Amino acid sequence: MNWVAPIKDQETLLQFEKSLRETDEKYYILFRIGLGAGLQLQDILKLKVKDVAGKRALKVTIGKKKIVREYILDDDFYQDLSNFVKDRDPKQPLIYGYGPNRGSVSREQVYRVMKQVGDQLGIPNVGAQTIRKTFAWNYYKETGDINYLTELFNHASPTITYQFIGEKPKFNLVMHKRSANENARSRYMLYLNNSGVDRLDAIVNVLNKIRDNFSDSSLPDDYFGIVSQLLDEIELPIEEYKQSASHYRNLLH
């Protein structure tokens, strides 16, 4: 499966929305709701007409932690949404298909349309997850608060959230802005089934293998290029760790 990316450029985002609208209004409506509320695709497809009709703000509950978000509609989108649901059955799925039962459009169909529009515009790595990833990217760009997104998406760590939005982690931010509850949860997860030791052992084994390979003169230059990139990526977080944990001197020596 190809990695799906957020749309980070504002002009490209507007072009994408325009093309969705030209394909079918419902995909534009779906995209805008996801972009504003941060809902997963399957949760958007569960919405009924009555959930949005006449509302200037959509209050939604997200994820296993039941985090409540409020998406305030701007005037233009409020009008678009009002026109989209006008004279429709309140119990009808908001994003409907064209079958005889007029049920919700399928997730597969949403993916096909998103991919098709992305291909037409020359935007790589577009899929259904682009909606939520673009929401997350926009939120991070506006607030810089990666920890809120980590909590919202129930990710194991901010590093995973950075990967989710296609950004390099800012490790000093990650290491200094965790709550007491998050730290306690991290400790529990690292102890659970010896997970922390197993993860460390796996990393150490890979690094030891790389070190052993340095004596192998038959390896091509490309291999050492990859190793150099890897070291560039891991040296910064290690240094940040050392600075962040400097008051635990016995752990560093």
ABEGO torsion letter per residue (X at the ends): XBBBBBBABAAAAAAAAAAAAAABAAAAAAAAAAAAAGBBAAAAAABBAAAABGBABBBBBBEAAGBBBBBBBBAAAAAAAAAAABGBBAABBABBBABAAGBBBBAAAAAAAAAAAAAAAGBBGBBAAAAAAAAAAAAAAAAGBAAAAAAAAGBABAAAAAAAAGBBBBAAAAAAABBAAAAAAAAAAAABGGAAAAAAAAAAAAAAAAAAAAABAABBAAAAAAAAAAAAAAAAAAAAAAAAAAABAAAAX
